[in-house]
């Protein structure tokens, strides 16, 4: 591996642009060598202030340039399968934004393709594992200092949703993060999902039932409930309460500064995931870079991406039926046997 990762960022939309800026300004050991986007003008705009970086309309052109030795995939999820297979053919480090792919069948194809390499090349972008509060809570679970973890209560609230945000996307684009962080905190697989639909907000667009209550079981019997409320209006909030045998732990609640002034009190609510998890994204990408330079991955694996895709499929089925739906997983390959659902911290 070269001294620095020379990264091709595929996708120059909101998430891709954020990663491009991050790699160029805050990450050590890596540089943006190329930006790939079907909208070549957007790709060129993304590299305007990055000396030496080049814009391409296809990933193949970027790879053939000889200037790239790693890739960060930030396209919409339905484009991930082809991009991942193309990158795996080149046997280079890959950071793929969630989801790995939109469904379990295609995610399993990626797992199989990576197995043929005989080593892990793919890190999946579940950034919550790198958030300081989630990491601290994970440490408490692993240390046993509060006894066994018994229950998790999760809140996931967005101010509103963009046009075209479907009912299924509440699971596939939002609760997907809870599925992964539950696996991270407990260190075990999710076995079933149930979705309860109650009174809906008038703020939700046509065809979207919001909020929803998701009930989840893990292999050891940890009970989890998730409130997913994507048109909550007031701002962006992601919080978790963990019930242990010997204590209760809350993370993600209101933070300072908490001000009392002119007869009023309070603080500010983060407007989006960028502000809430900006530092976590920095830690995540730096972990990927550091691990890639060692020939390893520094976070969630392709298996984690596959397992989470299977949870999402069960969740969408549960939305439609209202019944508890089992999460069905293939046998875990030996390549991932040492990789429990936790991230390297």
PyMOL commands that set and color helices and strands:
alter all, ss='L'
color gray80, all
select helices_A, chain A and resi 14-25+40-46+59-64+77-89+104-117+127-130+132-143+167-186+273-293+302-321+334-336
alter helices_A, ss='H'
color red, helices_A
select strands_A, chain A and resi 5-10+30-36+54-56+70-73+93-97+122-125+149-157+190-197+212-218+223-229+237-244+247-251+259-261+264-266+325-326
alter strands_A, ss='S'
color yellow, strands_A
deselect
rebuild
show_as cartoon
